[in-house]
């Protein structure tokens, strides 16, 4: 069910199904280019920020994206990142990413939700990963690949910020991690 909140989507190559998932939960979505200045984002008065998926090396995109995301983190509003958005968030938090030997591609990737112990079957499409050990102590790992142990999710303690490496919006599925959009909606409505 839609709530009366405004989400600004930072577009690194956003998939239309992510926009469908967001617009079914929030009544106003504004998509902005990934190099949009922080003052322009603040002027939109967002209730939450979504960091989208996209192609390529997060460090290269991060040249202009990281300074913006660092300022978004200081805004103290809910932030949700997926795939490249997850990697750029990790870089903005002080972590590092690395090029994987062969990457993760497909719709049958088992990911362990460390918070509740459940295994989620997920859709993935990425060639870089977050080196979780490089992140500061106020960042907690939430998801881990059962194929290779690579990081697949994080939250920032005491801030309404989280992200995942996999694609919960995957269509036609799997739907195991669809709940993450509801989690974001709850964060935004309660913040």
N, C-alpha and C positions, 0 to 999 in steps of 0.2 A: 504493500500500500504506500502510495506517495506521501511524502511529508513536505511541508512548506519551507524548503531550504534551498539554498543556492550553492551549487558545486562548480568550482572552476577546474577544468580539465587542462593540464599542461600536456600539449600534444607533441609526443616524440615519434608518432606514427600510430596513433590510436586506432584500434579495430572498432568497426561499427557496432559489433555486438556488446562491447564494453559500454558504449554510449546507450544502447538499449537497456542494459542492466541498470545503469545509473538513472536513466530517465523514467524507469518504472518505479523508482524509489524516491526521487527528488523532483520537485516541480519546476526547477530551473537549472539548466546546465549551460555553462558558457565554455566553449573550447577556445583556448588561446595558443598561439604559436609558442614553441619551446624557448624562444629567446625573449619572450615578453618581459618587460621591465617590472621589477617588484612593485613600484609605485602604481603602475597600471593594473596589476593584479589586486592590490589593496583597494584601489578605487572601485573595483567591481563588488566589494564587500562580500566576499565568499563566506559561507558557513563551513566549508570544507574544501580541501584540495585533493585532486586525484592526479597522480603521476602515471602517465600512460606507458604502455609497452612501446616497442619500436625496434628498428634494426641496428646492428652494428656494435662497435666497441663503446662501452659506457664511458670509458676514459676520454675518448675523442668527443663524444656528445657532451661530456661533463665539463669541457673547457668553458662553455658558456652556461651550462645548466647548473653546475654545482654552486656557484655563487648565489644564484636565484633560489635554489632549494635551501641553502643555509639560512637565507633570510625568511623563507616560508616557515622553517622550523621555529624560528624566533617569534613568529606571529601567534604561536600557541593556539592554533586551530587544528581540527582533525585532518590528518594526511593519510592517504591510502595509496600505495604504489604497487604496480604489477610489472613483472619481467624487467624491462629496461628501467622502468620507474623504480623498481626495487633496488637495482644496482646503483642507480644515480643517488638514491636516498642513502644507501650505504656509504658511498663515496663522500657525500655531503656530511655524514656523521663522523667521518674520519677514517673509514675503512678502506680496503683495497679490493680490486677485482682482478681476475686472471682469465686468460684464454684457456678454455678447456681442451683436452686432447681431442675429443670428438663431439662434445656438446650433447644436449638432450633434445630429441625431436620425436614427437609422437603423442598419442592420446592414451597411453597406458603406463604412465610413470608412477610407481608407488612412492608416496611421500608420507613420512611419519609426522603427525602433529604431536610435537613434544609436550604440549600443554595438557592434552587429554589422552595421549597414548594411542589414538586411532590412526589407522593407515588409510590415506585417501588416494584414490586412483586419479591422477591428474593429467592434464594436457600440457606439454612443454614444447618450446621452440626457442632455444638459446644456445649460444656458443661461448658465452662468458659466464662466470659465476662470482659470487661474493666470497672473499676469504674471511670467514666469520671471526677468526682469531685476531684479526687486525682491528676489530671494532672496540670502542671503549666499553667500560664495565656497566654503563647505564643502558646498554643495548642487549636485549635478550634474544636468543635463538628460539624460534617457534616451530619451524618446519625443517626437515632434513630429508634429502633424497635417500631412498633405500637401495638405489642402484650403486651409488658411489660415495654416499655420506656428505655430498656437497650441501651447502646452505640453501634452503628454499623458503625462508621466512624469518622476519624479525619484528620485534616491537621495541619501542623506546619506553623505558620505565618512567612513570610519572608524567608522560606526555601522551596525547591521543594520536599516536603515530604508529603505523604498522605497514608491512609490505610483504609480498610473496613473489617468488620466482616463477611459479607456474601460472597457468591461465584459468582462473575460476569461471570465466565467462564462456569457455569453450562450447561451441555449438557444432554438432549435436550432442556434445557431452565429452567426457563424463561430468556429472553434476556434484561430485563429492565435496567440492570446495566452494560451491555456490553460496554457502552461508557467509562467506567473507563479505559479500555485498551487504547482507543484513547487518553484519558486525559494524561495517562502516556507517550504515544508516543509523544504527543505535548510538554510535559514538557521536555523530553529528547532532542527533536529536537531543542527546543528554548533555552535550557540552555547553 
